Amino acid sequence: MASKLEGGAYLSSFVDAVSKKLSSILEDDDFVLQGNHSARKLLEKLDDYLCDVEPVLDDAELKQFGNDRVKKWLVDLQDALYMADDFLDELSTKAATATPRDPGNSSPWSYSVDSTIEDNGVNVIEKIVGTLEFLVGRKDKLGLIKSAKLDTSWRIPSTSLVVSSDIFGRDQDKENIIKLLLDDTCDAQSPVTVIPIVGMGGIGKTTLAQLVYNDIKVVAKFETRAWVCVAENSDPVNVTRTIAGAIDFPPCNMDNFDSLQTDLKMKLTGKTFLVVLDDVWHDQRETWEDFLKPFRYGSNGSKILLTTRSEKVASVFATNNLHYRLSLLLEEDCWSVFLKHSSISTNSKQYTTLEPIGRKIVEKCKGLPLAVKTLGGLLRNKYYEGDWENILESEIWELSEDDSKIVPALRVSYHYLPSHLKRCFVYCSLYPEDYEFDKDELILLWMTEDLLQAKGNNRLENIGCAYFDELVARSFFQPSSTNKRLFVMHDLIHDLAIFIAGKFHFHLNEWENLHMIDSKTRHLLVTEYKGSFHLFQEAYNRAVHMRTFLDLSVFDCFQSIDIESNPWLLRQRLRVLSFYSFTIESLPDSIGELIHLRYLNLSRTPIVALSESICKLYNLQTLKLRNCTKLEMLPSCMHDLVNLRHLDIRGASCLKEMPKRMSKLKHLNFLSYYIVGAQEENGIRELGSLDNLHGSFCISKLENVKNSGEALEAKMGNKKHINTLKLKWVPDGDIDDVQTERDILDKLQPHPNLEKLSIEGYRGETFPDWLGLSCYSNMTKLRLDRCMNCYELPSLGQLPSLQHLEFSDLDGLEKIGLEFYNKNNASFQQETPFKSLETLKIVNMSSWREWHFPDEFDGFPKLRILSIKSCPVLKGGLPAHLPALEELTIVECEELACSLPRAPNLHQIHVKGNRSSTYATRGHKVVIEETQLAKSVMECLPHIQPPLIQHLEISNVWSAISISEDYLPASLQSLEIFYCSKLTFSEQLQHKSLTKISVVGCHSLKLLPLWDFPNLKNLKVSVCQRVEYVEVPHALPSLRDLCISGCPSLVSLPALGLAAPHLEELDIRNCPKIDCFVEECLPPSLEKVVVIGCQKLARWITSKGLQSEGLTYLWLGGCFDVNSFPREGCLPSSLESLELWNFPNMETLDSKGLHHLTSLKRLAIGDCRKLESVTEEHLLASIANIYIGEECPLRRKLEEMEHPPIQFVCYKRDSDYSDDDYPYD
């Protein structure tokens, strides 16, 4: 099977771009060439040669992969095109910027043109034309022809058959697709549902479709099934014929499309069918709409399953929500695929040696199944380590097509790209592997290389966005998994870009490959310097015709660079120059000689001032000065940069004002900040003509605007492309006329397209009416900050799309009244106030006292997050009913004492009196801290729908609080109470879902009644000085961990064998009144026991012993009456770890007791100052891990013992206990 090279050759768009520049010069030669006839003839020749090479580029691109001579021909041609492009760019630039020197001279800039044509005595045009003449002569010798066919003979048409045992890691994907196929309602509006499976080449789309097609549930569901491999053969007549033949044998031989469609309609009418269209490439909507007509006559529930590499193709057939985007395989699943195809057994003797290499090979494939299958297949029946190392070290793109299907599979995606997209894609070869790149930044770089083909009035940024989205749709770019704003390329796609780019694009990260940089290198990116300025200079100097220099190193490359002393850094042909994060303080005047320069990035440099010569950069499109924190002023002649499109000065905090006459920059598309100056020529009027501004925009120092007339001349209402606007005043100083301030803001009214608005430091008392007009239907976010004089909020309730609203530091505001919801108070019933609002945050409102609501208020129906912080005099109530509220935060609002809203979806509450130690609250959690609203919060909890509240934390509440079943949500899993001085529990407390209870520092508590807690796993009672009893009338069957400490009044514990039959860990500390385990009954499940500071209980254990046969860990501390331990039979033989601390009177370690501990692996003894003997010294040598503190005389004695020797270890703390637990105090 063969098909035409659909997209056009990589160099075709480059030839077109050069031809267009050439045509422009030839059409305007009176202005540019000024009668230089010899130059014109050479340029006409150049045009002829470009016309000669263009028709054979498709054929050359296909043949280069198997013919080194053709590849060299293309390299030489690309080099010549770069030379021609640079020459034509210089010629047109000098003509455009030349200034007449003498009115009597008819050719005022002829010298400039001549100097461009002649370079050190060499005619530049003649050299370029000579090169192209040679290449044109070579094309016939190389057998290059005008029509080219892409060889796809390697592609065997897919069938529906599959061996499911060969497939790994797709079980969930299979079930998801089957669920969609069996769902008769997933696209109820369409007679036939199309489900596209979308993903990059080799990811396993066809395999997944085969699995689904043959599933028993799918076979049973559909009366008729058909499988068609579309691939390049997308002719609707052929596809229709194939489907008709698959449904009803014998195969259909008709060629008439109408007859075929009629026949297919008859076969599908009234039937439930499944048709698989595998590997669809073409996105002609009208063609496919005609093709789908017969399928509309099938029964409800019929489906078409489609596989494609392109989101654009998928969108022709189905809405975006039906696209199934197939993910890369997990590494372990890839390993299973690799084992299957390499045929190595995990039981073979070579497996141990080969597995580490194999896993590295799999890692290299980055989750792409076809790549794993290919490399695994190459190693089938090969068990020599060297063979595996060779595959690991080889590049996949170096493999022959006979050995690898992944190479042609991914290359065909590239061949289908239009020529202009190929160049955009290959430019990305500069990026390092796995680099996460920004869409807008990449578009700016594409712009510098003229990779974006202008179309009418469509701005270049929009064209670049369309190009980028197309590459995403075709799976060349993928969204980053860590940052939704960034994108990445799969490693194999990235390798393809590098392979195509050749030596013209070079990423320098290893200094050993410096020799690969030469005069053909046009684009250089550096990611690692290794501290060698000399090597960096050598690399830089090798690329004599460099057009791009980018630096992506993550650290400052050199301590300081004096560019004046290193003029080689300013390469004449540069279009992109990035000194990002370089330690440079100034630029030399020679920067103005870089006439090709279009992109200059000085962000994060300590530069103080920019050379005025920058303003000579006629072609400059992008100037980035982000976070240049020492930059004090911009060049005064910035208005001469007539082609400037992007000026980013965010974070340049020392800039005092803008340069004069910025209004001349008519092409400016992005301006991050405009700092209003005090003079007319750099005042706010200069914004009047900048109507092409896009994206986010901030105007600061608005206090320099004198009156509303000046503000009106800024024409903010004309700037329809600005979606985010920030208006900033410096709020300091007295205001004489607050009405003037209001009028100024009134005349700054933005275009209704605005989406986000922030007003900061506004000095008026009220806001203009436009702020709440419903015509701002796109506004989703509004922020008012530090508007100190404001005493009334604008009417915002009727903004139809407002989702996020924030007020802060409005010191003059005392009341939020009814006008806030609707300016016309009488019309509340007509429109729900704040119908789209999702988050409302109010912070630092020192004077705000009242919040009023209309009767039967139904506003905020979608509010999810309500946060009120530092409003110390706020009284009254909150909204009564917030049906969508999920998160509520009230911090430092000491006067607020009211009922909380009815909010059935609430799952996160943080109510706190003191903001000083505020911390983030996780979801499904309620935190009540230092507040008088505790009772109100508790009362609202039972009304919240389960299972939204799972964790409740109450701390530092000094008012009386009682914990009863009525206040605990049914979904609650964790209850933590800290330092509540008036805490009580209801007499018969019970709860079905609680798994954890912690009570700490609640000194008023005397009784902890735990009646029925069937799922309680962890119980902690600590520093509750008056608690006397823990009452457990019913067993706690799930309790695994019990910790009681610092309870000096606690008399006894319940019978643990009965109360906690499955207890595993018991920790009791500083409870001096406990003298025994009731009924000597410990649960058989007990594994760990810690008893510290409980002298009576410790005495009882040393005398009575612990007979719990599952016990593996025992820590005893603070036993004053024992002189010998452990006695024989005192401890269970299951014990593996024994720690004894602070036995001040123990003199002897009893080996009879130790001898019984046959499982003992660890013994730790500390702070036993009288311990000096052990009855059988040699017995200790059998214990693997022994620690005895140096204060124990026994240690010195054992250290002197030669046979058997005892090795002591450093004390290692048990991972279950904190630093506070050691050593025993």
C-alpha positions, 0 to 999 in steps of 0.5 A, a space after each residue: 500500500 502506498 500513499 502520497 506524502 500528505 503533509 508536504 516536505 519539511 523544507 517546503 514551507 521554508 522555501 515558501 517563506 524565503 520566496 515570499 521575502 524575495 518576492 517582496 523585495 523584487 516587487 519593491 526593488 526601487 526602494 530596496 535595491 535602488 537600481 542595482 541591476 546586477 543584484 536584481 538579476 541575481 535575486 531573480 536567479 535565486 527565485 528561479 532556483 527556489 522554484 526548481 527545488 520545491 517540486 522535488 522536496 517531497 521525494 527527497 524527504 522520503 528518500 533521505 532515510 535510506 540514501 545518505 547522498 539525498 540526506 546531505 543534499 537536503 542538509 546543504 539545501 537547508 544551509 543555503 536557505 538559512 543563508 538566503 533568509 538571513 541575507 534577505 532579512 538584512 537587506 529588507 531591514 536596512 532598507 526599512 531603517 535607513 535614514 536619508 543623509 543628503 537630500 540631493 542624493 537619489 540613493 540615500 541608503 544605497 551604501 547600506 544595501 551595497 554593504 549587505 550585498 558585499 561582505 569582505 569583498 565576497 558577493 553574498 548573493 552570488 555565493 548563495 545563488 552558486 550554491 543553489 545552482 549546484 544543488 539544482 544540478 544535483 537533483 537529477 543525478 540523485 534521481 529526485 522526482 516531482 511526485 512522491 509516494 510514502 512507502 507504507 508496505 510495512 503496515 499490515 492492515 489490522 484485523 479484529 483478531 487478537 491473542 488476549 494473553 499477549 496483552 498487559 495493562 489494559 484491563 481497566 481501559 477495556 472495561 471502560 470502553 465496554 461500559 461505553 459500548 453497552 450504555 445506550 444513553 451515552 449519546 442519546 441525541 445522536 442516532 448512532 454513537 461514535 466513540 473515538 480512542 485517541 492516542 499517539 502512534 504505538 500506544 495500543 489503540 488498535 489492540 484495545 479495540 481488538 480486545 473490546 471487539 472480541 469480548 463476550 459481552 460485546 459479541 452478545 450485545 450487537 447483532 452485526 459487527 464489522 471491522 475496517 482498517 481505514 489507514 490511508 485508504 480513507 476513500 468513503 466509497 472504499 470504506 463503505 464497500 468494505 463494511 457492506 462486504 464484512 456484514 454480508 458475504 459475498 463481498 460487495 463489488 459496486 463502485 457507485 457511492 449512492 448504490 453502496 450507501 443504499 445497500 449498507 442502509 438496508 443491511 443496517 436498518 433495524 439492527 444493533 451494530 458495532 463497526 470499528 474504523 481503525 486508524 483514521 487519519 483524515 478530518 474532512 468533516 463533510 466527507 465523513 458526515 456523508 459517509 455516516 448517513 446509512 448508520 443512522 438507520 440502525 437500532 438504538 444502542 448501535 456504536 462506531 468505535 474509532 481509533 485515531 492519533 488525532 483529536 481533530 479527527 476524533 472531534 469530527 465524529 464525536 463530542 469531546 466528552 466521548 473521546 477516550 484518551 489512551 494513556 501510556 502503560 505503567 512500567 510493570 506492565 511494560 516489563 511484562 510485555 518485554 518479557 513476553 517478546 524477549 522470551 526470557 524466563 524468570 527462572 532461567 539462569 541468565 535472568 538475574 544478570 539480564 533483568 537490570 539491563 532489561 528494565 533500563 531498556 523498558 524505562 527508555 521506552 517511556 510506557 509506549 507498548 510498541 517500542 517495548 514490543 520492538 526492543 523485546 523482539 530484537 532480543 528474542 532468544 538472545 541471552 548474551 549480556 552484550 546483545 542487551 547492552 547494545 540495545 540499551 545503548 542504541 538509539 531507537 531511530 538508528 534501528 532499521 525498518 526491517 527490525 523495528 515497526 516503531 520507527 515507521 509507525 511514529 515517522 508516518 505521524 510526522 509525514 502526515 504533518 503539514 510542512 509548516 507544522 513540521 518546522 514548528 515541531 522540529 524546532 522543539 528538538 532544542 528542548 531537553 528530554 522530559 522538559 516541560 515547556 510553556 505554550 505561549 513561550 514556544 509560540 514567541 520562539 516560533 515567531 522569531 523564525 517566521 514559522 507562523 504563516 500570516 493569514 489576513 488580519 489573524 494575529 501571529 499569536 493566534 496562528 501560533 496557538 492554532 499550530 500548537 493545538 494541532 500538534 497536541 491534537 496529533 499527540 506530538 505534544 502532551 499535557 504535563 502530568 505535574 503542571 496543567 499549564 505546561 507540555 512535554 514530548 514523549 521521549 521517542 517523539 522528542 528523539 524523532 525531532 532530534 533525528 529530523 533536526 540534524 546538526 541545525 539544532 543543537 542541545 549542549 549538555 555534554 562538553 564532550 560533543 563540542 566537535 559536533 557544533 559547526 557552521 551549520 548549527 543555527 540553534 543552540 540551547 545550553 542546559 549545563 556549563 560545568 563551570 567552564 567559561 572557556 568551553 562555553 566560548 568554544 561552543 559558542 564560537 563554533 556556531 558562526 551563523 547561530 540564530 538562537 541562543 537559549 539558556 535553560 540551566 537551573 543555576 547562575 552559569 557564571 558569577 559575572 559576565 562582562 559582555 563588553 569584554 566578550 563581544 562574541 556573545 552578540 552573534 550578528 545573525 542572532 534572532 533569539 538571545 536569552 541571558 536568563 539568570 545570567 549575572 550581567 549588570 549592563 549590555 554594551 551599545 553593540 547590542 543595537 547591531 543585532 539587526 535580526 534580533 527578534 527575542 531578547 530575554 534578560 529576566 532574572 538578571 541584576 541589570 540596572 539600565 538598558 542601553 539606548 541602542 536596544 531601540 535600534 532593534 527594528 525587528 525586536 518582537 519580544 523583550 522579557 525583563 521579568 523579575 529584573 528587580 534592580 532595573 530602574 528605567 527603560 530606554 527613552 526611545 522604546 517607541 522606536 521598537 515599532 515591531 515589538 509585540 511582547 513586553 514583560 516587566 512583571 516583578 521589575 519592582 524598581 521601575 518608576 515610570 514608563 518611557 514616553 510615547 509608548 502609544 507608537 507601539 501599535 503592534 504591542 500584543 502583550 504588555 504586563 504593566 503600564 506604570 503611569 507617569 506624571 508627564 503627559 507623554 508617559 501618562 495614561 493617555 498613551 494607552 489610548 491607541 494600544 487596542 491590540 493588547 491581549 491577556 493580562 494587563 496591570 496599570 499602576 500608579 494611577 494616583 498620577 492620573 489628574 482627572 477623569 478626562 485623562 482616564 477617558 483618553 486611555 480608551 479602556 473600553 476599546 481593549 476587547 482582548 484584555 481578559 485580566 485587568 488590575 488597577 493599582 493606586 498607592 493608597 497612602 496620602 490624603 485625598 482632597 476630592 473623593 468624587 474625582 477619584 470615583 470619576 477616574 475609576 468610572 472612566 477606566 471602565 473596561 470592555 465587557 469581555 473582561 474575565 478577571 478584575 482586581 482593584 487595589 488601593 482605590 481612594 474613592 468612597 464608593 464604586 462606579 455603577 459599571 462594576 456590577 453591570 450584568 453586561 460583564 457576562 464573562 467576569 469570573 473573578 473580582 478582587 477589591 484590596 486596600 480601598 481604605 476610604 470605601 464605605 459601600 460595596 458595589 452592587 455585584 449580585 447580578 454579575 451572571 458568571 462571577 465565580 470568585 470574589 475577594 475583599 480585603 483591607 476595606 478599612 472604611 466599610 462598616 456594613 454590607 447592605 442590601 445594595 450589595 445584591 442588587 442595586 434595585 432592592 425591589 427586584 430580588 425575586 427576579 434574579 438570584 443574587 450571585 447565582 454563579 459564585 463559588 468562592 467568597 473570601 473576606 479578610 482584614 476588615 477592621 471596621 466591618 460590623 454588619 452583614 445584612 440579607 434580604 427576607 427569604 434570601 436565596 443567594 449564593 446557590 453555588 457557593 462552595 468556599 466561604 472564608 472570613 478572617 480577621 474581622 474583629 468587630 463583625 456581629 450578627 449572622 451568616 447566610 442562613 442556607 448555603 446548599 453547595 457550601 463545602 468549606 467554611 473558615 472563620 478565623 479571628 472574628 471574636 465578636 461573631 456569635 451566631 448559628 452556622 449556615 445550613 449546608 448539607 454538603 459541608 465537609 471542611 470547617 475551620 473555626 478559630 479565634 486566633 489567627 497566629 497559628 492558622 494552618 491548612 485544614 484537610 478535606 472532610 475535616 472540622 476544626 474548632 479552635 479558640 472560639 465562642 462559636 464552638 456550640 454553633 458549629 457542633 449543632 450544625 454537624 448533624 445536618 451535614 450529609 454523610 459521608 462528608 465530615 470524617 474528622 473533628 478536631 476541637 482545641 483550646 475551647 474554654 467554654 463548656 462543651 459536651 460531646 454527645 451522640 447527637 452532635 457527631 455526624 454518622 460519617 465521623 471517623 476521627 475525634 480529637 479533643 485538645 485542652 478543652 477545660 470544661 469538657 464532658 461526655 454524655 453518659 452513654 456515648 456511642 458511635 458506629 463509624 468512629 475509628 479514632 478518639 484522642 482526648 488530650 489536656 482536658 482536666 475537667 474530665 472525670 469519666 470517659 464512657 465508651 458504650 458502643 464503638 464497634 469500629 474504634 481502632 485507636 484510643 488515646 487519653 493523655 494529660 487528663 488529670 482528673 479522669 478516674 475511669 474509662 468505662 467500657 460496658 460493651 466490648 470494643 471489637 476493633 480496638 487495636 491501639 490503646 494509649 493512656 498517659 499523664 492521668 494521675 487520678 486514673 484508678 484502673 483499666 477495664 478488663 482488657 481481655 474482655 473490653 478489647 479482645 483484639 488489642 495489639 498495642 498497649 501504652 500506659 505512662 505516668 498513671 501511678 494509681 493503676 496497680 494491676 491488669 484487672 482479672 489478670 486478663 490480657 487479650 491473646 492478640 496483644 503484641 506490644 506493651 509499654 509501661 512507663 512511670 507506673 510504679 505500681 503496675 510495673 511492680 505487679 508485672 515483675 512479680 506476677 508476670 505477663 502471660 500473653 503468648 502473642 507478645 513480641 515487644 515489652 518496654 518497662 520503665 520506672 520500677 524502683 522495688 526490683 533487684 532481679 529481673 526477669 524471674 523464670 516464666 515471668 515473660 512469654 517465650 514469644 517475646 522478641 524485644 525487651 527494654 528495661 529503663 530506670 530500674 535504679 535498684 536492680 542488681 542482677 539480670 536473671 538468666 533463668 528468665 532470659 533462658 525462657 525467652 527463646 525468640 529474644 532478638 533485642 535487649 536494651 537496658 538503660 539507667 540501671 546504675 546498680 546492675 552489675 551481674 548476670 547469672 549466666 553471662 554466656 547467654 547474652 552472646 546468643 542475643 543478636 542486638 544488645 544495648 546496655 548503657 555505659 552507666 551500668 557496671 554490667 557493661 564494663 564487666 561484659 566488655 572485658 569478657 573474651 569468650 564468648 565476646 559480646 558486641 554492643 550496638 548503638 541504641 536504636 529507637 523503635 520507629 513507633 515512638 517519638 523522640 519524646 519517648 527516649 530516654 526515659 525520664 
